[in-house]
Amino acid sequence: MTTVTKLPASIDETAALLDRADYLADRPLATVLFLALKMGRPLFLEGEAGVGKTEIAKVLAAALDRPLIRLQCYEGLDVSSALYEWNYAAQMIEIRLAEASGDTARDAMRSEIFSERFLIRRPILQALEAVPGRAPVLLIDELDRTDEAFEAFLLEILSDNQVTIPELGTIRAEEPPIVIITTNRTREIHDALKRRCLYHWVDYPKAERELAIVRRKAPRANEELSAELVGFVQRLRTIDLFKAPGVAETIDWANALTELNAVALDPAHISDTLGVLLKYQDDIERLQSGESRKILDEVKRELGAAS
């Protein structure tokens, strides 16, 4: 018999649950996540790319031992890709076989070809039909990539945990999935959808927490190197870049520098590895023009004064 992992009973338990899965959440995030689980409400996470929004859903699914069902949003996403579609090829074969056998009663044939046997379940329908006690984490990732029509389609699901399939009727979840929606805020999401969710802005972490994350995710990195690269990244986020580095890039940079046997930051290592940290050539050229050395000097001076 499968043991069902209980939902956390407090904010502290929620933070500890995430911590055991190697996600260091701050108090506000642990609070809103606890409330979303307790109240059975979708959680709407907004923030810059790379701050860990998607990772929250992955970690939560792993920590609670629940399936993770991910709907990756994109421009042009429609109901057939998100909810269900009919297996048209199999339906045509069924029709041909019925015609060949002389069984052409229209009502009976229609009932047969539009039965669940020919239904292809996409992520949202999979989440609604999950086994009670094992309701999945449904991640609707980067919703801002879709259009307003798709947002409207989601309203019934978020409000009532049900969908309507014209040929089959209404399908309601016996146990609602844990829904997490993320957006990078490339466009505004309609208030009607936001009202159905609890909201949280996932910001870049402060230096102390980012250093703790690097220690956890890049444990081979030298302590001096970790402190300097976190200080460097923190400074980068204060200047006008096309795209500031996220936490994922900080971790990648720490691992990359470790592979190069770096024990501290120096201008050569920075210049050689900026492509790990920054993803736009204009930003890289700006740092290579001499600004990186200035930032590094400031970081080393600040860390030296603090020690």
C-alpha positions in Angstrom: 0.0 0.0 0.0 1.4 3.4 -1.0 2.0 5.8 1.8 0.6 9.3 1.1 2.8 12.2 2.2 0.8 14.6 4.3 0.6 18.3 3.4 2.6 20.5 5.8 0.7 21.7 8.8 2.4 25.0 9.2 4.6 27.6 7.5 7.7 26.2 9.3 6.9 22.7 8.1 6.4 24.1 4.5 9.9 25.7 4.6 11.4 22.6 6.1 9.7 20.4 3.4 11.3 22.6 0.7 14.6 22.7 2.5 14.8 18.9 2.5 14.3 19.0 -1.2 17.2 21.5 -1.5 15.0 24.6 -2.1 15.8 27.4 0.2 12.6 29.4 0.5 12.2 32.7 2.3 9.4 33.2 4.8 7.0 35.0 2.5 7.2 32.2 -0.1 6.8 29.5 2.5 3.8 31.3 3.8 1.9 31.7 0.5 2.7 28.2 -0.5 1.4 26.9 2.8 -1.8 28.9 2.4 -2.2 27.7 -1.2 -2.0 24.1 -0.1 -4.2 24.6 3.0 -6.9 26.5 1.1 -6.7 24.5 -2.1 -6.1 27.5 -4.2 -3.9 27.8 -7.3 -0.6 29.7 -6.7 0.3 32.3 -9.2 4.1 33.0 -9.3 5.4 36.0 -11.1 9.0 37.2 -11.5 12.0 37.5 -13.8 13.2 34.5 -15.7 15.7 32.4 -13.7 14.6 33.2 -10.1 13.3 29.6 -9.4 9.6 29.8 -10.1 9.4 26.5 -12.1 11.7 24.8 -9.7 9.2 25.4 -6.9 6.7 23.2 -8.6 9.3 20.5 -9.3 10.5 20.5 -5.7 7.0 20.5 -4.3 6.1 17.5 -6.4 9.2 15.6 -5.3 8.8 16.6 -1.6 5.2 15.5 -1.5 5.8 12.4 -3.6 3.2 13.6 -6.1 3.3 13.3 -9.9 4.4 16.5 -11.7 2.3 17.3 -14.8 3.7 20.2 -16.7 1.9 22.3 -19.3 4.6 24.3 -21.1 2.9 27.3 -22.6 3.8 28.9 -25.9 2.3 31.2 -28.5 -0.7 29.5 -30.2 -1.3 27.0 -27.5 -4.9 25.8 -27.8 -7.4 23.5 -26.0 -6.5 20.4 -28.0 -2.8 20.6 -26.9 -3.7 21.5 -23.3 -6.8 19.5 -22.5 -7.6 16.7 -24.9 -8.0 15.8 -28.6 -9.6 12.9 -30.4 -7.5 10.1 -32.0 -8.7 10.9 -35.5 -6.6 8.2 -37.2 -8.0 5.5 -34.9 -11.5 6.9 -35.4 -11.2 6.7 -39.2 -10.1 3.1 -39.0 -13.0 2.3 -36.7 -15.4 3.9 -39.2 -13.9 1.9 -42.1 -14.2 -1.4 -40.2 -17.8 -0.6 -39.3 -18.6 0.1 -43.0 -16.9 -3.1 -44.1 -18.9 -5.1 -41.7 -22.2 -3.4 -42.6 -22.7 -1.9 -39.2 -23.4 1.7 -40.2 -26.0 2.7 -37.6 -25.1 6.4 -37.2 -26.0 6.9 -33.6 -24.3 3.8 -32.4 -21.2 4.6 -34.5 -21.0 8.2 -33.2 -21.3 6.9 -29.6 -18.5 4.5 -30.2 -16.0 6.7 -31.9 -16.5 9.5 -29.4 -16.0 7.3 -26.4 -13.1 7.5 -24.0 -11.3 4.7 -26.0 -10.4 7.3 -28.6 -9.7 10.2 -26.2 -6.1 11.5 -26.0 -5.6 13.1 -22.6 -3.4 16.1 -22.5 -1.8 17.6 -19.3 -4.9 19.4 -17.8 -7.2 16.4 -18.3 -4.6 14.1 -16.9 -4.3 16.3 -13.8 -8.1 16.3 -13.2 -8.4 12.5 -13.6 -5.7 11.7 -11.1 -6.2 9.0 -8.4 -7.5 10.5 -5.1 -4.8 10.7 -2.5 -2.2 11.2 -5.3 -3.4 14.5 -6.8 -0.6 15.8 -8.9 1.2 19.1 -9.0 -0.1 20.8 -12.2 2.5 23.3 -13.4 1.2 25.8 -16.0 4.5 27.3 -17.0 5.0 30.7 -18.6 1.4 31.5 -19.0 2.3 34.9 -20.4 3.4 33.2 -23.6 -0.2 32.4 -24.5 -3.1 34.7 -25.4 -6.2 35.9 -23.6 -8.4 33.2 -25.2 -6.4 30.5 -23.4 -6.6 32.4 -20.1 -10.4 32.4 -20.5 -10.4 28.7 -21.0 -8.5 28.2 -17.7 -11.2 30.0 -15.7 -13.5 27.0 -15.4 -10.7 24.8 -14.4 -9.3 27.1 -11.7 -12.7 27.9 -10.3 -14.4 24.5 -10.3 -11.7 21.9 -11.0 -13.7 20.7 -13.9 -13.8 20.7 -17.7 -16.5 20.2 -20.2 -16.0 17.9 -23.2 -19.0 18.3 -25.5 -19.1 14.6 -26.6 -18.6 13.2 -23.0 -20.0 15.9 -20.7 -18.4 17.5 -17.6 -15.4 15.9 -16.0 -14.7 17.0 -12.4 -11.7 16.2 -10.3 -12.3 13.9 -7.4 -9.4 15.5 -5.7 -8.2 18.9 -7.1 -4.6 19.0 -8.3 -2.1 21.4 -6.7 -1.9 24.1 -9.4 1.1 26.4 -9.8 1.1 29.0 -12.6 4.2 30.9 -13.5 4.7 34.0 -15.7 7.8 36.1 -16.6 5.5 39.1 -16.9 6.2 39.7 -20.6 2.5 40.7 -20.7 -0.1 41.3 -18.0 -2.4 38.4 -17.1 -6.1 39.3 -16.8 -7.5 40.0 -13.3 -10.2 37.4 -13.7 -7.6 34.7 -13.6 -5.5 36.3 -10.9 -8.5 36.6 -8.6 -8.8 32.8 -8.6 -5.2 32.4 -7.3 -3.0 33.3 -4.4 -0.2 35.6 -5.7 3.5 35.8 -5.0 6.3 37.8 -6.7 9.5 35.7 -6.7 12.3 38.2 -6.5 16.1 37.7 -6.8 17.4 36.5 -3.5 19.4 38.7 -1.2 23.2 38.0 -1.0 23.0 35.9 2.1 20.4 33.6 0.8 22.0 33.4 -2.7 25.3 32.4 -1.0 23.4 29.7 0.9 21.9 28.4 -2.4 25.3 28.3 -4.0 26.7 26.4 -1.1 23.9 23.9 -1.4 23.8 23.6 -5.2 27.5 24.0 -6.0 29.2 22.4 -2.9 32.5 21.9 -4.6 33.0 25.7 -5.0 35.7 27.2 -2.8 34.2 29.4 0.0 36.1 32.5 -1.1 35.0 31.9 -4.7 31.4 31.5 -3.7 31.3 34.7 -1.7 33.0 36.7 -4.5 30.8 35.4 -7.4 27.6 36.0 -5.4 28.8 39.5 -4.6 29.6 40.0 -8.3 26.2 38.8 -9.5 24.4 40.9 -6.9 26.2 44.0 -8.3 25.4 43.0 -11.9 21.7 43.1 -11.0 21.9 46.8 -10.0 23.2 47.9 -13.4 21.3 48.4 -16.6 21.7 45.1 -18.4 19.5 43.6 -21.2 19.0 40.6 -19.0 20.3 40.3 -15.4 21.6 36.8 -14.4 19.2 34.7 -12.5 19.9 32.2 -9.7 20.3 29.4 -12.2 23.1 31.3 -13.9 24.8 32.0 -10.6 24.8 28.2 -9.8 26.0 27.4 -13.3 28.8 30.0 -13.0 29.9 28.6 -9.7 30.1 25.1 -11.2 31.9 26.3 -14.3 34.5 28.2 -12.3 35.0 25.1 -10.1 35.6 23.0 -13.2 38.4 25.5 -14.1 39.9 25.0 -10.7 39.3 28.7 -9.7 39.6 29.4 -6.0 38.8 33.1 -6.3 37.5 35.5 -9.0 40.0 37.2 -11.2 39.5 39.3 -14.4 40.7 36.5 -16.7 38.2 33.9 -15.3 35.4 36.4 -15.6 36.2 37.3 -19.2 36.5 33.7 -20.2 33.2 32.6 -18.6 30.8 35.5 -19.1 28.9 33.4 -21.5 27.8 31.2 -18.6 26.5 34.1 -16.7 25.1 36.4 -19.4 23.1 35.5 -22.5 23.2 38.6 -24.6 26.3 39.8 -26.5 25.7 43.5 -25.7 25.9 42.7 -22.0 29.0 40.6 -22.4 30.8 43.3 -24.4 29.8 45.9 -21.7 31.4 43.8 -19.0 34.5 43.0 -21.1 35.1 46.7 -21.8 36.4 47.1 -18.3 33.3 47.3 -16.1 33.8 43.8 -14.8 37.2 44.7 -13.3 35.7 47.7 -11.6 32.9 45.6 -10.1 35.3 42.9 -9.0 37.5 45.4 -7.2 34.4 46.8 -5.4 33.4 43.2 -4.4 36.8 42.3 -3.1 37.1 45.6 -1.2 33.7 45.1 0.4 34.4 41.5 1.4 37.8 42.4 2.7 36.3 45.1 4.9 33.7 42.7 6.2 36.2 40.0 7.2 
